[in-house]
Amino acid sequence: MDSIWNGLMAWIAGWSTQAGGQVADGVGAAASHLDMPSLLALAAALGWVSGFRLYAVVFLVGALGAVGWMPLPEGLQVLQHPLVLAASGALLFVEFFADKIPGLDSLWDIVNSVIRVPAGAALAAGVFGADNTTMALVAALMGGTLAASSQAAKTTTRAAINTSPEPLSNIGMSLVEDGLVVAAIWLATHHTVLFGVLLLIVLVLMWIVTWMLFTFLRAAFRRLRALLSSGPLKEA
């Protein structure tokens, strides 16, 4: 019985290794036809949306690569590994619900802020891989900067929304961010120029909104601190 079981497991392992090698070879060949603008657009998209939904990015890109719907550069093919897909899928499931609960979403952002920016830089660099260190470094700087910009916009927007007790605006904003991940990756891989133009416009708007919301939140915290400090004096 043990020999039959061991033989069956050996056959499954050999089949999966062979199939995985064929898929990887096909994906690598397809990725080699991507031109420089397409690679830069993909790197920018991965970095930017990582600041919103890192686990969604990792799972979506890995799943698309695993089924052969999206050619992945060699540096990103690790995302389609079953273990990476399982881990990113589980974290995506948790984040999908945590991000839609007022208060918990801000706590989730604080906890994940330490990983989103470097992960966005790593994903952007992975588009070019280790064979092109110069472009990989450029992509890492670009991806990290874009991830930091989207992370800052997300954090300040959610903090401002959470000042209102109703949860609908929070859920709506979370769903918009979910859609941004899919839209950005699709535009970057199918309409490179359009994605670049839209990204520049959105970045400018994000910086403006982030500054305005940061000023609003700073004033709100100042008023709250003054109210709390004056409370005991009024009771005395």
Secondary structure, DSSP 8 states (H G I E B T S, - for coil): -HHHHHHHHHHHHHHHHHHHHHHHHHHHHHHTT--HHHHHHHHHHHHHHHHHHHHHHHHHHHHHHHTTSS---GGGGGGGSHHHHHHHHHHHHHHHHHTTSTTHHHHHHHHHHHHHHHHHHHHHHHTT-TT-HHHHHHHHHHHHHHHHHHHHHHHHHHHHHTTSS-SHHHHHHHHHHHHHHHHHHHHHHH-HHHHHHHHHHHHHHHHHHHHHHHHHHHHHHHHHHHHHHHHHHHH-
